[in-house]
Amino acid sequence: MVMWDPDQYHQFAGERARPFFELLARVGATDPGLVADLGCGPGELTVALAARWPGADVVGVDSSPEMIRSARALPGPERLSFELADLREWQPARPAGVIVSNAALQWVPDHLDVLARWPAMLAPGGWLAFQVPGNFDQPSHQILSELASSPRWHPLLRDIELNRQAAQPAEYLDLLARAGCDVDAWETTYLHVLPGADPVLDWYKGTGLRPVLAALAPGPAGEFLAEYGARAREAYPAAPYGTVLPFRRVFVVAARR
């Protein structure tokens, strides 16, 4: 199985987009020349950046061929483009007026080191804005970690890289303030009310479970999902109106002085 599936990711597109727009609302750039979306995924939110700044060249960057293929199929202006690249190595063609990264850095090894390089990619007065999930202490991630390390699954999954999640808001503030930025950092816990019989399983099939699904053949993958789903239903019981998934995210907006 491929690592990323745009169709699965789109299943909760509204819930995944909300943090992006709440992050973007705090970015004060008025007329940037270049806007970069690092970890752009299937590209719809990159298109929204092109609409927000109609005079800017906008580039979306992702390491997933499947996501970039989906993004390139979207309608958009000629000044909108998408690049297949690793965020650890990508460099802008010229200093950027805005760099945005929405729920991507948690997948990047040593993401603090990567983040420390981004302010230097900004033009003077440029803006950096990112958000990452921070749920390592929640049942959704504890179940995944426990199953992956269990005797049944560890021999098949010993080499996979699960996502790493966030640092604390204060750590990001300190890192970027020392790099010469004015920083606004905060966190929000959303209470997503999800429909369906296995909504928490369906949510994580689009994100946190992707390394597992990519590593396993279809038969074992189905067994793993059945185990994860059973434990997730117990941890997140359904109510008459849906299943509540608490989801913490860490937000940072930094303006280069």
Residue pairs with C-beta under 8 A, 6 or more apart in sequence:
1 213
1 214
1 216
1 218
1 221
2 66
2 214
3 64
3 66
3 210
3 211
3 214
4 41
4 64
4 66
4 67
4 210
5 66
5 206
5 210
6 41
6 42
6 66
6 67
6 70
8 202
8 205
8 206
9 16
9 41
9 42
9 206
9 207
10 42
10 206
11 202
11 203
11 206
12 192
12 194
12 202
12 203
12 206
13 44
15 190
15 192
15 194
15 247
16 103
17 44
17 45
18 190
19 102
19 103
19 131
19 188
19 190
19 249
19 251
20 45
20 48
20 100
20 102
20 131
21 48
22 188
22 251
23 100
23 102
23 129
23 130
23 131
23 251
23 253
24 48
24 49
24 52
24 100
24 129
26 129
26 184
26 251
26 253
27 98
27 100
27 127
27 129
27 253
28 127
28 255
29 53
29 97
29 98
29 126
29 127
31 53
31 55
31 56
31 97
32 53
32 56
32 96
32 97
32 98
32 123
32 126
32 127
33 55
33 56
33 57
33 94
33 97
33 123
34 56
34 57
34 58
34 59
34 92
34 93
34 94
34 95
34 96
34 97
34 98
34 123
35 49
35 50
35 53
35 56
35 57
35 58
35 59
35 96
35 97
35 98
35 99
35 100
36 58
36 59
36 60
36 61
36 92
36 96
36 98
36 99
36 100
36 121
37 45
37 46
37 49
37 58
37 59
37 60
37 61
37 100
37 101
37 102
38 61
38 87
38 90
38 99
38 100
38 101
38 104
39 61
39 62
39 87
39 101
39 102
39 103
39 104
39 105
39 107
40 46
40 60
40 61
40 62
40 67
40 71
40 82
41 62
41 64
41 67
41 71
41 102
41 104
42 67
42 70
42 71
43 60
43 67
43 68
43 70
43 71
43 72
43 74
43 82
44 74
45 102
46 58
46 60
46 71
46 80
46 82
47 74
47 75
47 76
47 80
49 56
49 58
49 98
49 100
50 56
50 58
50 76
50 77
50 79
50 80
53 97
53 98
56 79
56 97
56 98
57 79
57 81
58 79
58 80
58 81
59 80
59 81
59 82
59 83
59 92
60 68
60 71
60 80
60 81
60 82
60 83
61 82
61 83
61 84
61 85
61 87
61 90
62 68
62 71
62 82
62 83
62 84
62 85
62 104
63 84
63 85
63 86
63 87
65 84
68 82
68 83
68 84
71 82
72 82
83 90
87 101
87 104
87 105
87 108
87 114
88 108
88 109
88 114
91 121
92 121
95 121
95 122
95 123
95 126
96 121
96 122
96 123
96 126
97 122
97 123
97 125
97 126
97 127
98 126
98 127
98 128
98 129
99 118
99 121
99 122
99 126
99 127
99 128
99 129
100 129
100 130
101 129
101 130
101 131
102 130
102 131
103 131
103 132
103 133
103 207
103 249
104 130
104 132
105 111
105 114
105 115
105 130
105 132
105 166
106 132
106 133
106 163
106 164
106 165
106 166
107 163
107 164
108 114
108 164
109 161
109 164
111 164
112 167
112 171
112 175
115 130
115 172
115 175
115 176
116 175
116 179
118 128
119 128
119 176
119 179
119 180
119 181
119 254
119 256
120 179
122 128
122 256
123 256
124 256
124 257
125 255
125 256
125 257
126 255
126 256
127 253
127 254
127 255
127 256
128 176
128 181
128 252
128 253
128 254
128 255
128 256
129 251
129 252
129 253
129 254
130 251
130 252
131 249
131 250
131 251
131 252
132 165
132 166
132 249
132 250
133 163
133 165
133 166
133 247
133 248
133 249
133 250
134 165
134 166
134 187
134 248
134 249
134 250
135 141
135 165
135 247
135 248
136 165
138 246
138 248
139 231
139 232
139 235
139 236
140 200
140 204
140 208
140 232
140 235
140 236
140 245
141 165
141 208
143 228
143 231
143 232
143 235
144 162
144 204
144 208
144 209
144 212
144 228
145 162
147 153
147 224
147 227
147 228
147 231
148 154
148 157
148 160
148 162
148 212
153 224
156 215
156 216
156 220
157 212
157 215
157 216
159 215
160 211
160 212
160 214
160 215
161 211
162 208
162 211
163 207
163 208
163 211
166 249
166 250
167 250
168 250
169 185
169 186
169 187
169 250
169 251
169 252
170 185
172 183
172 185
172 250
172 252
173 183
173 185
173 252
176 183
176 252
176 254
177 183
180 256
180 257
181 254
181 255
181 256
181 257
182 254
182 255
182 257
183 252
183 253
183 254
184 252
184 253
184 254
185 250
185 251
185 252
185 253
186 250
186 251
187 248
187 249
187 250
187 251
188 248
188 249
188 251
189 246
189 247
189 248
189 249
190 246
190 247
190 248
190 249
191 244
191 245
191 246
191 247
192 203
192 244
192 245
192 246
192 247
193 241
193 242
193 243
193 244
194 200
194 202
194 203
194 242
194 243
194 244
194 245
195 242
195 243
196 202
196 243
197 238
198 229
198 232
198 233
199 242
199 243
199 245
200 229
200 232
200 233
200 235
200 236
200 243
200 245
201 209
201 225
201 228
201 229
201 232
203 245
204 228
204 232
205 213
205 225
209 225
209 228
212 221
212 224
213 221
213 225
216 224
236 243
236 244
236 245
237 243
